[in-house]
Amino acid sequence: MTRPRRSLFFKYFITLFVAVVVPLVLGAITEAWFAFRDNRLYLNEILQVEARSAADRIQAFTDGIRDQLGWVVQFPWTEGEDDRRRIDGLRLLQQVPAVVSLSMIDPSGIERVFVSRVSMNRAGRGSDMSADPPVAGARANRVWYGPVHYRRDSEPYMQIAVAGNRAAAGVVVADINLKLIWDIIAAIKIGDTGHALVLDDAGRLIAHPDISLVLRSGAGAGDLSRLKSSVSEANGSAVSTTGEDGKSVVALAVRAPNVGWTVIAEQPVLEAYESIRAALWRSVILIFIGIVFSLVLAYWRACRMWGPIRQLEKGVERIGMGQFDHRITIQSRDELEQLAARFNQMAEELGTSQQKSERINRLKQFLAPQVAELVEHSDPRLLDGQRREVVAIFGDLRGFTAFSARAEPDAVMAVLRQYYEAIGAVTARHEATLIRFAGDGVMVLVNAPVTCESPADRGVRLAIDMQAAVQSLAGTWSAGGSAIGFGVGVATGAATVGTLGYQGRLDYTAIGSVVNLASRLCSLAGDGQVLLDSAVRERVGNGFALSSIGERPIKGYDRALEIFAVNGRNMSASGLGPAGDSSLERPRQGLALAETT
Amino acid sequence: MKRRDFIALMGAALACPAAALAQNQARVYRIYWLSTQAQPDPFLDGFREGLRAKGYVEGRNVVLELHYAIGNPQALREVASELRRGKVDLAVSSGPATRAMTAVAEVPVLFALSGDPVELGLVKSLGEPGGNFTGSTFLSLDLAGKRVELLKEVLPNLRKLAVFSNANHPGEQSEWRATREAAQKLGVEPIYVPFSGASEFDSPLEKVGQVHADALLVFPDVLTMVHRAKIADFAMAHRLPSMFGWSEYCDAGGLLSYGANQRATYFWLATYADRILRGEKPADLPVFQPTRFELVVNLRTAQRLGIDLDKSSILFRANRVIE
């Protein structure tokens, strides 16, 4: 038998496994997606707030400087007030740490006062600065913000120029050290390592928490320009990009309007998504546990299903092969156990019915079918050995040996077949037991194994009928040119009856002197004669017309026994004397095999 | 875009980023401290303070090897060659000792200079040093003129100015040149009184007393720093108003000082030391310049010298007034 291509085990296993894992994975992914979205919105907000606050503070920084400078150019210039202006300038330096030096320019564009923290101060008429961009710019727009430049390739500086309300108030130009914005930028912390940085339009770094990056002036401008353009494109919402240090960051840009700088707030991706990464890891661990759990569960469940089914299959196979004593043992306390119990029951019933039919077949070999049924349905010990009063009937053909030597085998077999059919029919009719036949001899028992009333009567009747049946056949055989006769001997007495033999070949038989006696009587009987012993005669009483043919010596008996012949009905018509008719051969050994001497 | 981010993030999350916890806590760093002066060393104190603030504990994860070669260039060279052999993580030099280190290329060197490191050939540019040297410069050259100007503001009648200077100090000549130019602009006659090394300290100082100057200008230098009290006492004894580079001189009794805060500079130098020990290259660490300069006035000294500062603009400009 071929194994199925897809085992039930795998079907169960896969189904259970998938049933647990798929919802788990789907749930985790959905959860992660929503967590990611919320995290993203939150991150956007945080970066927005921080960048805006940095931009505002930078605005406040430049606005503060602008306001302080405006205070210096409130009054119109008059002659001889250079010293007072110088004091104003020095006080301004004191007020605003970011201002490194200050030039005050009179309405005609001449520098009148220069004060500095580092260089030497100057007072009095200096150079004409009216054409310088700061002065021109401030005169045009009141406030002028210069481009960022690096001093000695390192320190970021810019100029701010402010003109007074009236042209007569002149212009003040201040050098601003932008390193001081560091204080503002360094104070901004987004998460643990997130920070803000400030770039000018050209993508140069103005402020960064790591001041050494700023002091490197133009270095890394390419990276910064790229960062700036990619972040600015997003128009104020956070994007994932590569930061200035080459790491992945989430960044957001806002503009500081008056100076035109870009403030970028950024946080490393790893940190920004830390919480959802943790959530993802939790999900992964949960999925893993789920997978292991479902593996174990699915394996266990599939085994519990698959094992009993295999057992059932094997059991059924063995029962099918005839091993009815095989029992399927399943203890699953469910329908499978019940199914196994049903199979066991079936096997048991099959076994019983097979035994029964075997027994009946065996019985039918030597019992009439109805007797066999009777035996089968009554006490099974009926066939056991026991001592019993039985009637033994022996019969054999006369002149058969000569016939069989002469006739064709077909003819011999045809004669025997008719003979046995006739004997069988008579035996069955009288519910007697056909013990055996060998050649032309038959042995029949009455009252064993099934008891009956007045067995002797029945035995005699049976013998008479048997004689009549064979005689009517013998007529047709004689017509064929063969003289075949039939003799019967009947005796009754105690005998041991029971089954005898070995495995596969069992016979029901009777052992005792009564059997020998019947056999001897048969030998003595001539064609058409039925001989009885005295015991039979006593039993049948006057039911039949019997006549004594005198005492005869019988082999195995000390003295001669009186023997009777049946005269009843048509018996006498044959007219054959018991010892007459020498034309017929003497009885042979016949059923000598049953003889016990 | 967002979906792509999400998928990338999931991938990144599952890739399990190995946290950068590689910092070897068990490692003990050796820092070589080289100076031409002797202890007590005020700069070393500032540096140690900075290291402590960065979480270093001397003896546990950092060892400072102190080498002082006082005024002996030969000894300095020997120290430098020893440095090239030894297993040192970082060298820190101050003042003239830096000049002896120029030959060292094997270990990172941090310096604190009043001169110009580009001019000295230590670095390619301030923004990108490019070699194994980086550190801090004090802008002394600019401030040299500023100091004369401030002194002149306090003493409008200043005519003769004694300039006391350590000739072994790197860039000292440029500083003297800047001072001379400023003095000339302000109509002041500078009198140069140099000394070289600690052994030749006292007699040049006596010489200052003999030049009949109106005031004393002392160039900032480790040696004058160590002997600041002596110099301040000397100036007081000779009734000389004095001008110095760093505030510590004023605390010792000097009249005025203008310059960057030394302690802050060395404190900050320790942060560079930390970054170099963590693996950053000195070539990428720009030379730092001070942003804030402090003007300190010792009003007590002024009163003892009979100088009335109330009418001067100096007091409101001072970052600190010692009363």
Interface residues (C-beta under 8 A of the other chain):
Chain A: A32 W33 F36 R37 R40 I87 L90 R91 L93 Q94 P97 S116 R117 V118 S119 M120 N121 Y150 R152 D153 S154 E155 N177 K179 L180 S212 L215 R216 S217 G218 A219 V239 S240 V269 L270 Y273 I276 R277 L280 W281 V284
Chain B: M1 K2 D5 F6 A8 L9 M10 A12 A13 L14 P17 V118 S125 L126 G127 E128 L139 D142 L143 G145 K146 E149 A182 K185 R275 D284 L285 P286 V287 F288 Q289 T291 R292 F293 S313 F316 R317
